């Protein structure tokens, strides 16, 4: 079973981009995920607590989307982490870019490919106990 202290609440806000030169706190993700001691996603802890690993996508002008953090075989490094909003279909999934290698600490950056195939970069704003 995943240790409760390994589950973290992570807030990601849209980083600077052409459309948002100062970034945007109105676009991002709020997720609960297991992190290891280095701050990386922990697949073993995820397996034990996957029902608790949730994601909320918030995007200005659109309704929030609620889903799950999912770990699947394949992809860069042998696995892919993604946000799944409907388990009955895959065209709504949003895949993280090499999320297994990233450290989730305030000030770090991660990238997510949205359901339309566009890559967005996000800044880790906060990491707190879930």
MMTF fields as JSON, N, C-alpha, C and O atoms, coordinates in Angstrom:
{
  "mmtfVersion": "1.0.0",
  "mmtfProducer": "UNKNOWN",
  "numBonds": 519,
  "numAtoms": 520,
  "numGroups": 130,
  "numChains": 1,
  "numModels": 1,
  "chainsPerModel": [1],
  "groupsPerChain": [130],
  "chainIdList": ["A"],
  "bondAtomList": [4, 2, 8, 6, 12, 10, 16, 14, 20, 18, 24, 22, 28, 26, 32, 30, 36, 34, 40, 38, 44, 42, 48, 46, 52, 50, 56, 54, 60, 58, 64, 62, 68, 66, 72, 70, 76, 74, 80, 78, 84, 82, 88, 86, 92, 90, 96, 94, 100, 98, 104, 102, 108, 106, 112, 110, 116, 114, 120, 118, 124, 122, 128, 126, 132, 130, 136, 134, 140, 138, 144, 142, 148, 146, 152, 150, 156, 154, 160, 158, 164, 162, 168, 166, 172, 170, 176, 174, 180, 178, 184, 182, 188, 186, 192, 190, 196, 194, 200, 198, 204, 202, 208, 206, 212, 210, 216, 214, 220, 218, 224, 222, 228, 226, 232, 230, 236, 234, 240, 238, 244, 242, 248, 246, 252, 250, 256, 254, 260, 258, 264, 262, 268, 266, 272, 270, 276, 274, 280, 278, 284, 282, 288, 286, 292, 290, 296, 294, 300, 298, 304, 302, 308, 306, 312, 310, 316, 314, 320, 318, 324, 322, 328, 326, 332, 330, 336, 334, 340, 338, 344, 342, 348, 346, 352, 350, 356, 354, 360, 358, 364, 362, 368, 366, 372, 370, 376, 374, 380, 378, 384, 382, 388, 386, 392, 390, 396, 394, 400, 398, 404, 402, 408, 406, 412, 410, 416, 414, 420, 418, 424, 422, 428, 426, 432, 430, 436, 434, 440, 438, 444, 442, 448, 446, 452, 450, 456, 454, 460, 458, 464, 462, 468, 466, 472, 470, 476, 474, 480, 478, 484, 482, 488, 486, 492, 490, 496, 494, 500, 498, 504, 502, 508, 506, 512, 510, 516, 514],
  "bondOrderList": [1, 1, 1, 1, 1, 1, 1, 1, 1, 1, 1, 1, 1, 1, 1, 1, 1, 1, 1, 1, 1, 1, 1, 1, 1, 1, 1, 1, 1, 1, 1, 1, 1, 1, 1, 1, 1, 1, 1, 1, 1, 1, 1, 1, 1, 1, 1, 1, 1, 1, 1, 1, 1, 1, 1, 1, 1, 1, 1, 1, 1, 1, 1, 1, 1, 1, 1, 1, 1, 1, 1, 1, 1, 1, 1, 1, 1, 1, 1, 1, 1, 1, 1, 1, 1, 1, 1, 1, 1, 1, 1, 1, 1, 1, 1, 1, 1, 1, 1, 1, 1, 1, 1, 1, 1, 1, 1, 1, 1, 1, 1, 1, 1, 1, 1, 1, 1, 1, 1, 1, 1, 1, 1, 1, 1, 1, 1, 1, 1],
  "groupList": [{"groupName": "UNK", "atomNameList": ["N", "CA", "C", "O"], "elementList": ["N", "C", "C", "O"], "formalChargeList": [0, 0, 0, 0], "bondAtomList": [1, 0, 2, 1, 3, 2], "bondOrderList": [1, 1, 2], "singleLetterCode": "X", "chemCompType": "L-PEPTIDE LINKING"}],
  "groupTypeList": [0, 0, 0, 0, 0, 0, 0, 0, 0, 0, 0, 0, 0, 0, 0, 0, 0, 0, 0, 0, 0, 0, 0, 0, 0, 0, 0, 0, 0, 0, 0, 0, 0, 0, 0, 0, 0, 0, 0, 0, 0, 0, 0, 0, 0, 0, 0, 0, 0, 0, 0, 0, 0, 0, 0, 0, 0, 0, 0, 0, 0, 0, 0, 0, 0, 0, 0, 0, 0, 0, 0, 0, 0, 0, 0, 0, 0, 0, 0, 0, 0, 0, 0, 0, 0, 0, 0, 0, 0, 0, 0, 0, 0, 0, 0, 0, 0, 0, 0, 0, 0, 0, 0, 0, 0, 0, 0, 0, 0, 0, 0, 0, 0, 0, 0, 0, 0, 0, 0, 0, 0, 0, 0, 0, 0, 0, 0, 0, 0, 0],
  "groupIdList": [1, 2, 3, 4, 5, 6, 7, 8, 9, 10, 11, 12, 13, 14, 15, 16, 17, 18, 19, 20, 21, 22, 23, 24, 25, 26, 27, 28, 29, 30, 31, 32, 33, 34, 35, 36, 37, 38, 39, 40, 41, 42, 43, 44, 45, 46, 47, 48, 49, 50, 51, 52, 53, 54, 55, 56, 57, 58, 59, 60, 61, 62, 63, 64, 65, 66, 67, 68, 69, 70, 71, 72, 73, 74, 75, 76, 77, 78, 79, 80, 81, 82, 83, 84, 85, 86, 87, 88, 89, 90, 91, 92, 93, 94, 95, 96, 97, 98, 99, 100, 101, 102, 103, 104, 105, 106, 107, 108, 109, 110, 111, 112, 113, 114, 115, 116, 117, 118, 119, 120, 121, 122, 123, 124, 125, 126, 127, 128, 129, 130],
  "secStructList": [7, 7, 7, 4, 4, 4, 3, 3, 3, 3, 3, 3, 3, 3, 7, 7, 7, 1, 1, 7, 6, 6, 7, 3, 3, 3, 3, 3, 3, 3, 3, 3, 3, 3, 5, 7, 6, 6, 1, 7, 5, 7, 2, 2, 2, 2, 2, 2, 2, 4, 4, 4, 7, 3, 3, 3, 3, 3, 3, 6, 6, 1, 7, 7, 3, 3, 3, 3, 3, 3, 3, 3, 3, 7, 1, 4, 4, 4, 3, 3, 3, 3, 3, 3, 1, 7, 6, 6, 7, 1, 6, 6, 7, 3, 3, 3, 1, 1, 6, 6, 6, 7, 7, 7, 7, 6, 6, 7, 3, 3, 3, 3, 3, 7, 6, 6, 1, 7, 3, 3, 3, 3, 3, 3, 3, 3, 3, 3, 3, 7],
  "xCoordList": [0.843, 0.0, 0.878, 1.898, 0.489, 1.257, 1.185, 0.136, 2.294, 2.296, 1.56, 1.774, 0.696, -0.093, 0.802, 0.44, 1.983, 2.847, 3.463, 3.995, 3.413, 3.959, 2.988, 3.399, 1.691, 0.725, 0.85, 0.784, 1.03, 1.203, 0.167, -0.289, -0.186, -1.052, -0.145, 0.591, -0.199, 0.708, -0.098, -1.047, 0.283, -0.37, 0.569, 1.699, 0.084, 0.827, 0.105, -1.092, 0.809, 0.247, 0.962, 2.146, 0.226, 0.792, 1.995, 1.926, 3.1, 4.324, 4.239, 3.276, 5.255, 5.292, 5.197, 5.786, 4.442, 4.291, 3.977, 3.812, 3.896, 3.577, 2.22, 2.063, 1.237, -0.107, -0.187, -1.041, 0.694, 0.689, 2.125, 2.791, 2.596, 3.997, 4.372, 5.548, 3.399, 3.662, 3.203, 3.172, 2.847, 2.269, 0.821, 0.302, 0.169, -1.23, -1.606, -1.452, -2.103, -2.621, -4.055, -4.642, -4.623, -5.985, -6.003, -7.066, -4.824, -4.684, -3.732, -2.6, -4.178, -3.269, -3.932, -5.024, -3.225, -3.66, -3.446, -2.486, -4.358, -4.265, -4.364, -5.408, -3.275, -3.299, -2.797, -2.037, -3.244, -2.77, -2.003, -2.536, -0.72, 0.152, 1.169, 1.529, 1.637, 2.674, 4.052, 4.389, 4.835, 6.198, 7.178, 6.904, 8.316, 9.355, 10.175, 9.849, 11.216, 12.024, 12.691, 12.987, 12.934, 13.55, 12.525, 12.897, 11.231, 10.196, 9.737, 9.095, 10.062, 9.616, 8.37, 8.144, 7.565, 6.398, 6.841, 7.82, 6.119, 6.478, 5.483, 4.371, 5.87, 4.922, 4.455, 3.305, 5.309, 4.901, 3.838, 2.834, 4.06, 3.071, 1.793, 0.696, 1.927, 0.738, -0.099, -1.322, 0.548, -0.181, -1.022, -2.146, -0.479, -1.19, -2.288, -3.217, -2.182, -3.121, -3.748, -4.176, -3.807, -4.248, -5.644, -5.911, -6.525, -7.869, -7.829, -8.748, -6.774, -6.636, -5.89, -5.845, -5.311, -4.491, -5.38, -5.679, -5.787, -6.771, -6.129, -5.053, -6.799, -6.356, -7.573, -8.631, -7.388, -8.398, -7.714, -6.739, -8.225, -7.719, -8.574, -9.796, -7.943, -8.681, -8.109, -6.895, -9.012, -8.624, -9.62, -10.816, -9.135, -10.008, -11.003, -10.628, -12.279, -13.321, -13.873, -14.768, -13.346, -13.825, -14.2, -13.645, -15.141, -15.448, -14.252, -13.494, -14.091, -13.038, -13.272, -14.413, -12.18, -12.253, -11.645, -10.565, -12.328, -11.863, -11.467, -12.165, -10.334, -9.888, -8.918, -8.844, -8.176, -7.212, -5.82, -5.663, -4.823, -3.449, -3.255, -3.536, -2.771, -2.637, -1.196, -0.553, -0.71, 0.63, 0.465, -0.133, 0.995, 0.858, 2.223, 3.139, 2.341, 3.576, 3.758, 2.791, 5.019, 5.343, 5.717, 5.553, 6.211, 6.603, 8.056, 8.759, 8.495, 9.876, 10.193, 9.42, 11.31, 11.702, 10.92, 11.039, 10.105, 9.376, 7.995, 7.285, 7.589, 6.258, 5.776, 6.568, 4.479, 3.861, 2.926, 2.125, 3.036, 2.086, 1.12, 1.536, -0.162, -1.134, -2.314, -2.531, -3.076, -4.303, -5.452, -5.587, -6.276, -7.377, -8.688, -8.968, -9.472, -10.726, -11.944, -12.999, -11.81, -12.916, -12.311, -11.708, -12.468, -11.841, -12.379, -11.756, -13.517, -14.098, -13.551, -13.857, -12.753, -12.18, -10.772, -10.413, -9.982, -8.613, -8.367, -7.291, -9.337, -9.093, -9.125, -8.847, -9.457, -9.44, -8.195, -7.996, -7.359, -6.178, -5.161, -5.021, -4.459, -3.384, -2.115, -2.059, -1.103, 0.124, 1.179, 1.39, 1.832, 2.96, 4.187, 4.331, 5.072, 6.304, 7.403, 7.881, 7.797, 8.862, 8.638, 9.579, 7.388, 7.075, 7.817, 8.075, 8.164, 8.877, 10.239, 10.74, 10.847, 12.175, 12.128, 13.131, 10.999, 10.91, 10.785, 10.201, 11.343, 11.223, 10.1, 10.084, 9.167, 8.044, 8.384, 8.098, 9.004, 9.337, 8.977, 9.086, 8.545, 8.216, 9.369, 10.536, 8.991, 9.958, 10.396, 10.955, 10.153, 10.505, 9.423, 8.329, 9.74, 8.826, 8.538, 9.407, 7.308, 6.896, 6.043, 5.473, 5.965, 5.169, 4.096, 4.298, 2.95, 1.811, 1.26, 1.083, 0.988, 0.369, -1.137, -1.619, -1.882, -3.327, -4.004, -3.35, -5.321, -6.064, -6.111, -6.544, -5.667, -5.605, -4.19, -3.936, -3.26, -1.901, -0.942, 0.224, -1.41, -0.558, 0.187, -0.404, 1.495, 2.328, 2.311, 2.473, 2.111, 2.128, 3.116, 3.245, 3.805, 4.739, 4.103, 3.467, 4.286, 3.7, 4.791, 5.777, 4.584, 5.505, 4.89, 3.704, 5.707, 5.252, 5.184, 6.199, 3.979, 3.77, 3.889, 4.61, 3.169, 3.216, 3.193, 2.653, 3.791, 3.729, 3.489, 4.346, 2.323, 1.955, 1.435, 1.151, 1.316, 0.734, -0.705, -1.444, -1.092, -2.468, -3.43, -4.63],
  "yCoordList": [-1.188, 0.0, 1.237, 1.276, 2.253, 3.499, 4.193, 4.225, 4.738, 5.505, 6.804, 7.468, 7.173, 8.396, 9.602, 10.529, 9.604, 10.772, 10.886, 11.944, 9.837, 9.924, 10.612, 11.076, 10.687, 11.37, 12.875, 13.385, 13.562, 15.008, 15.677, 15.113, 16.867, 17.697, 18.667, 19.431, 18.634, 19.399, 20.374, 19.983, 21.639, 22.657, 23.066, 23.489, 22.935, 23.332, 24.485, 24.387, 25.57, 26.691, 26.828, 26.514, 27.301, 27.495, 28.418, 29.499, 27.979, 28.783, 29.829, 29.866, 30.663, 31.684, 31.033, 29.984, 31.685, 31.217, 32.43, 33.54, 32.211, 33.306, 33.928, 35.149, 33.059, 33.535, 34.133, 34.978, 33.699, 34.142, 34.486, 33.684, 35.688, 36.047, 36.032, 35.89, 36.176, 36.141, 34.831, 34.709, 33.851, 32.617, 32.872, 33.962, 31.889, 32.068, 31.149, 29.93, 31.758, 30.993, 30.534, 29.828, 30.928, 30.537, 29.311, 28.863, 28.779, 27.598, 26.633, 26.999, 25.402, 24.456, 23.203, 22.825, 22.564, 21.295, 21.306, 21.884, 20.658, 20.42, 18.906, 18.321, 18.268, 16.815, 16.253, 16.892, 15.043, 14.268, 13.097, 12.308, 12.992, 11.958, 11.522, 12.302, 10.269, 9.809, 10.22, 9.996, 10.819, 11.212, 10.448, 10.167, 10.12, 9.455, 10.509, 11.695, 10.094, 11.003, 12.098, 13.17, 11.848, 12.854, 13.79, 14.765, 13.496, 14.333, 13.874, 14.632, 12.63, 12.072, 11.21, 10.682, 11.079, 10.206, 8.787, 8.285, 8.15, 6.834, 5.796, 5.704, 5.005, 4.042, 2.962, 2.531, 2.518, 1.489, 2.026, 1.362, 3.223, 3.84, 4.156, 4.038, 4.563, 4.827, 3.555, 3.602, 2.427, 1.171, 0.863, 0.375, 1.149, 0.869, 1.89, 1.596, 3.084, 4.155, 4.815, 5.967, 4.102, 4.749, 5.362, 6.352, 4.813, 5.396, 6.793, 7.589, 7.086, 8.392, 9.415, 10.6, 8.952, 9.818, 10.521, 9.987, 11.713, 12.469, 13.68, 14.123, 14.205, 15.429, 16.294, 15.802, 17.591, 18.573, 19.514, 20.181, 19.564, 20.492, 21.737, 21.662, 22.88, 24.142, 25.004, 25.172, 25.547, 26.309, 27.447, 27.213, 28.66, 29.839, 29.734, 29.433, 29.988, 29.971, 28.592, 28.459, 27.555, 26.192, 25.573, 25.947, 24.626, 23.934, 23.093, 22.581, 22.958, 22.092, 20.664, 20.234, 19.935, 18.519, 17.733, 18.071, 16.696, 15.848, 14.492, 13.931, 13.972, 12.682, 12.016, 12.357, 11.055, 10.268, 10.375, 10.546, 10.272, 10.124, 8.636, 7.786, 8.329, 6.949, 6.695, 7.55, 5.506, 5.068, 3.886, 2.876, 4.009, 2.938, 2.539, 3.358, 1.284, 0.796, 1.433, 1.812, 1.543, 2.117, 3.575, 4.182, 4.134, 5.536, 5.699, 4.721, 6.951, 7.272, 6.735, 6.936, 6.065, 5.522, 4.291, 3.837, 3.728, 2.501, 2.68, 1.696, 3.927, 4.143, 5.55, 6.447, 5.715, 7.011, 7.352, 6.522, 8.565, 9.091, 9.979, 10.785, 9.83, 10.672, 10.985, 10.359, 11.986, 12.381, 11.808, 12.106, 10.988, 10.303, 10.829, 10.679, 11.438, 12.061, 11.165, 11.409, 10.13, 9.201, 7.847, 7.672, 6.894, 5.574, 4.806, 3.832, 5.213, 4.482, 4.946, 4.344, 5.997, 6.475, 7.003, 7.348, 7.061, 7.537, 8.862, 9.44, 9.365, 10.606, 11.844, 12.947, 11.68, 12.815, 12.803, 13.725, 11.776, 11.653, 12.744, 13.171, 13.182, 14.161, 13.54, 13.221, 13.371, 12.699, 13.703, 14.733, 13.374, 14.177, 13.832, 12.699, 14.801, 14.568, 14.186, 15.019, 12.915, 12.389, 12.728, 13.068, 12.631, 12.972, 12.093, 12.527, 10.873, 9.994, 10.546, 10.256, 11.337, 11.882, 13.226, 13.647, 13.894, 15.23, 15.199, 14.283, 16.215, 16.408, 17.416, 18.484, 17.075, 17.955, 18.755, 18.343, 19.911, 20.865, 22.244, 22.509, 23.142, 24.502, 25.109, 25.039, 25.706, 26.339, 25.461, 25.966, 24.148, 23.236, 23.304, 23.817, 22.789, 22.822, 21.419, 20.547, 21.204, 19.957, 20.31, 21.398, 19.377, 19.609, 18.542, 17.383, 18.96, 18.071, 18.325, 19.471, 17.23, 17.321, 17.191, 16.187, 18.222, 18.204, 17.243, 16.645, 17.104, 16.137, 16.507, 15.703, 17.724, 18.14, 18.011, 18.369, 17.495, 17.271, 18.427, 18.341, 19.503, 20.664, 20.516, 20.163, 20.792, 20.694, 22.029, 23.088, 21.962, 23.147, 22.892, 21.77, 23.948, 23.852, 24.48, 25.531, 23.818, 24.256, 24.381, 23.643, 25.33, 25.53, 24.916, 25.099, 24.184, 23.629, 24.795, 25.429, 25.074, 26.199, 25.756, 26.368, 24.678, 24.175, 22.651, 22.017, 22.079, 20.636, 20.53, 20.906, 20.018, 19.911, 18.499, 17.731, 18.169, 16.88, 16.822, 17.803, 15.664, 15.515, 15.249, 15.095],
  "zCoordList": [0.0, 0.0, 0.0, 0.688, -0.769, -0.825, 0.525, 1.169, 0.936, 2.169, 1.935, 0.921, 2.861, 2.7, 2.499, 1.774, 3.14, 3.003, 1.612, 1.278, 0.784, -0.57, -1.522, -2.585, -1.157, -2.012, -1.812, -0.694, -2.928, -2.898, -3.784, -4.779, -3.406, -4.241, -4.965, -4.34, -6.275, -7.123, -7.965, -8.644, -7.917, -8.727, -9.848, -9.606, -11.085, -12.271, -12.946, -13.218, -13.219, -13.954, -15.292, -15.417, -16.281, -17.607, -17.524, -16.94, -18.116, -18.128, -19.247, -20.013, -19.318, -20.368, -21.742, -22.001, -22.604, -23.984, -24.85, -24.344, -26.154, -27.069, -26.713, -26.715, -26.405, -26.073, -24.667, -24.4, -23.777, -22.375, -21.951, -21.296, -22.329, -22.053, -20.569, -20.234, -19.686, -18.241, -17.617, -16.392, -18.439, -17.92, -17.537, -17.776, -16.951, -16.567, -15.412, -15.491, -14.338, -13.202, -13.473, -12.653, -14.615, -14.979, -15.894, -16.325, -16.181, -17.032, -16.342, -16.025, -16.106, -15.477, -14.981, -15.406, -14.055, -13.488, -11.987, -11.476, -11.303, -9.871, -9.737, -10.026, -9.299, -9.267, -7.951, -7.223, -7.67, -6.526, -7.103, -7.884, -6.701, -7.248, -6.205, -5.324, -6.298, -5.377, -5.886, -7.049, -5.01, -5.356, -4.483, -3.316, -5.061, -4.282, -3.535, -3.587, -2.857, -2.036, -2.861, -2.333, -4.153, -5.017, -5.657, -6.31, -5.472, -6.062, -7.432, -8.159, -7.796, -9.074, -8.86, -7.772, -9.923, -9.849, -9.506, -10.058, -8.598, -8.08, -8.594, -8.075, -9.618, -10.194, -9.223, -9.302, -8.317, -7.354, -6.405, -6.147, -5.89, -5.0, -5.767, -5.22, -7.043, -7.859, -7.976, -7.837, -8.228, -8.387, -7.16, -7.279, -5.976, -4.732, -4.423, -3.671, -5.0, -4.643, -5.869, -5.796, -6.992, -8.237, -8.156, -8.838, -7.356, -7.235, -6.604, -6.799, -5.856, -5.202, -6.064, -5.732, -7.161, -8.016, -9.034, -10.101, -8.681, -9.452, -10.108, -9.707, -11.117, -11.777, -12.086, -12.479, -11.896, -12.316, -13.288, -12.941, -14.499, -15.509, -15.452, -15.579, -15.261, -15.285, -16.397, -16.518, -17.205, -18.385, -18.533, -18.703, -18.469, -18.517, -19.673, -20.806, -19.367, -20.386, -20.701, -21.536, -20.038, -20.26, -18.918, -17.885, -18.929, -17.67, -17.213, -18.037, -15.902, -15.366, -15.839, -16.011, -16.046, -16.4, -15.247, -14.763, -14.812, -13.717, -14.285, -15.129, -13.811, -14.306, -13.348, -12.168, -13.888, -13.113, -13.719, -14.927, -12.864, -13.304, -13.6, -12.755, -14.807, -15.249, -15.686, -16.295, -15.361, -15.749, -16.688, -16.319, -17.907, -18.9, -19.438, -19.522, -19.796, -20.408, -21.779, -22.439, -22.193, -23.497, -23.387, -22.329, -24.451, -24.451, -24.035, -23.783, -23.969, -23.615, -22.222, -21.286, -22.088, -20.792, -20.384, -19.246, -21.306, -21.027, -20.436, -20.229, -20.153, -19.582, -19.913, -20.201, -19.865, -20.122, -18.963, -18.533, -18.471, -17.491, -18.261, -19.093, -17.984, -18.672, -17.779, -16.741, -18.223, -17.547, -18.366, -19.553, -17.729, -18.402, -17.83, -16.64, -18.686, -18.237, -18.45, -17.864, -19.282, -19.531, -19.858, -20.917, -18.96, -19.117, -20.316, -20.739, -20.879, -22.003, -23.348, -24.377, -23.354, -24.619, -24.376, -23.251, -25.439, -25.289, -25.99, -25.836, -26.763, -27.497, -26.608, -27.079, -25.341, -24.411, -23.521, -22.73, -23.641, -22.787, -23.104, -24.25, -22.066, -22.216, -21.639, -20.451, -22.478, -22.065, -21.632, -22.272, -20.533, -20.089, -20.909, -21.37, -21.094, -21.832, -20.849, -20.079, -20.884, -20.023, -18.541, -17.823, -18.101, -16.708, -15.707, -14.584, -16.091, -15.161, -14.779, -13.693, -15.654, -15.367, -14.643, -14.067, -14.662, -14.078, -12.562, -11.982, -11.947, -10.511, -10.287, -10.901, -9.411, -9.104, -7.848, -6.724, -8.08, -7.024, -7.525, -8.722, -6.631, -7.074, -7.882, -7.497, -9.016, -9.902, -11.06, -12.034, -10.976, -12.068, -13.156, -12.921, -14.331, -15.467, -15.972, -15.941, -16.439, -17.076, -18.295, -18.373, -19.239, -20.448, -20.574, -20.211, -21.098, -21.299, -22.694, -23.106, -23.422, -24.742, -24.548, -24.024, -24.977, -24.77, -25.745, -26.599, -25.605, -26.424, -27.898, -28.724, -28.241, -29.645, -30.2, -31.351, -29.376, -29.828, -29.613, -29.999, -29.004, -28.772, -27.444, -26.423, -27.473, -26.275, -25.539, -26.146, -24.212, -23.349, -22.212, -21.722, -21.807, -20.692, -19.462, -19.542, -18.318, -17.054, -16.005, -16.004, -15.122, -14.0, -12.75, -12.476, -11.994, -10.729, -9.746, -9.456, -9.234, -8.329, -6.872, -6.084, -6.522, -5.159, -5.153, -6.059, -4.111, -3.847, -2.35, -1.549, -1.972, -0.572, -0.275, -1.194, 0.997, 1.37, 0.879, 0.965, 0.366, -0.144, 0.995, 0.767]
}
